[in-house]
Amino acid sequence: QGKYTFADGLEYKDKKWHYCDGYDRRFYTEICSGLKPAGISQLTNLDPPRKIPEGCYDCGDGFYNPETRVIVDYKLRFLRNADDDEHEWIIRTCRKAWDETNEHKPK
């Protein structure tokens, strides 16, 4: 019983939860304030997004350095060491400090 409200104001609902359900991919701040024009879309719920240190990933509760396998909070204080499963998940899923381009190769 009771309720849970996230830091950005989103209130969790146990039933009829429609946020991030696969049909509506907007961030909560976009739901509240509207979408930005094409070309300046939000990358995260926080706008502008945090600057990720070089060579690191933003893993949700801090930054991850895959070389040292250490996660630090957003004030760069040690949080934990990543095990193999967390390392693979972060590398596969999370936003990184650098851009990669995929060139289209015509047939």
C-alpha positions in Angstrom: 0.0 0.0 0.0 1.1 3.5 -0.6 2.6 4.9 -3.7 6.0 5.4 -5.3 6.9 8.6 -7.2 10.2 8.8 -9.2 12.5 11.8 -8.8 11.1 13.4 -12.1 7.5 13.2 -10.8 6.4 10.1 -12.6 4.1 8.1 -10.3 4.3 4.3 -10.5 1.1 2.4 -11.0 0.8 -1.3 -10.3 -2.2 -1.6 -12.7 -2.7 0.0 -16.1 1.0 1.1 -16.3 1.5 2.7 -19.7 4.8 4.3 -19.3 7.6 2.7 -21.4 5.3 -0.1 -22.5 6.6 -0.5 -26.0 3.8 1.5 -27.7 4.8 4.9 -26.4 8.5 5.5 -26.4 8.5 9.1 -25.1 10.5 10.0 -22.0 8.4 11.2 -19.1 9.6 14.8 -19.6 8.4 14.6 -23.2 5.0 13.4 -22.1 4.8 16.4 -19.7 6.4 19.1 -22.0 5.9 17.8 -25.5 8.3 16.5 -28.1 11.1 18.6 -29.6 11.3 19.2 -33.3 13.0 16.6 -35.5 16.8 16.9 -35.4 17.0 17.9 -31.7 15.2 14.9 -30.1 16.0 14.1 -26.5 18.5 11.3 -25.9 17.5 10.8 -22.2 14.8 11.8 -19.8 17.2 14.5 -18.5 17.5 17.3 -21.1 20.2 18.2 -21.9 21.7 14.7 -21.1 24.7 14.3 -18.8 28.1 14.5 -20.4 29.6 11.1 -20.2 33.4 10.9 -19.4 35.6 9.8 -22.3 35.6 6.1 -22.9 32.7 5.5 -20.4 29.0 4.5 -20.5 26.0 6.0 -18.7 24.5 3.0 -16.9 21.6 4.7 -15.2 23.0 5.2 -11.7 26.4 6.4 -12.8 29.2 6.0 -15.3 30.9 2.8 -16.2 34.5 2.5 -17.4 34.9 -0.8 -19.3 38.7 -0.7 -19.0 38.6 -0.7 -15.1 35.1 -2.3 -14.9 34.3 0.2 -12.2 31.0 2.1 -11.9 31.1 5.6 -10.2 28.1 7.8 -9.4 27.4 11.0 -11.2 29.7 12.8 -8.8 32.4 10.3 -9.7 32.4 8.5 -6.4 32.9 4.7 -6.4 29.7 2.7 -6.5 30.8 -0.9 -7.4 32.7 -3.2 -9.6 30.8 -4.7 -12.5 30.5 -8.5 -12.8 30.6 -10.2 -16.2 26.8 -10.0 -16.7 26.5 -6.3 -15.8 29.5 -5.5 -18.0 27.9 -7.3 -21.0 24.6 -5.6 -20.4 26.1 -2.1 -20.2 28.2 -2.6 -23.3 25.2 -3.9 -25.2 22.5 -1.5 -23.9 23.8 1.8 -22.5 24.6 5.2 -24.0 28.3 5.8 -24.5 30.5 8.9 -24.7 31.4 8.4 -28.3 29.4 8.2 -31.6 29.6 5.3 -34.0 28.4 5.6 -37.5 27.0 2.8 -39.6 27.5 3.4 -43.3 24.9 2.1 -45.7 26.5 -0.1 -48.2 24.5 -0.4 -51.4 24.1 -3.9 -53.0 
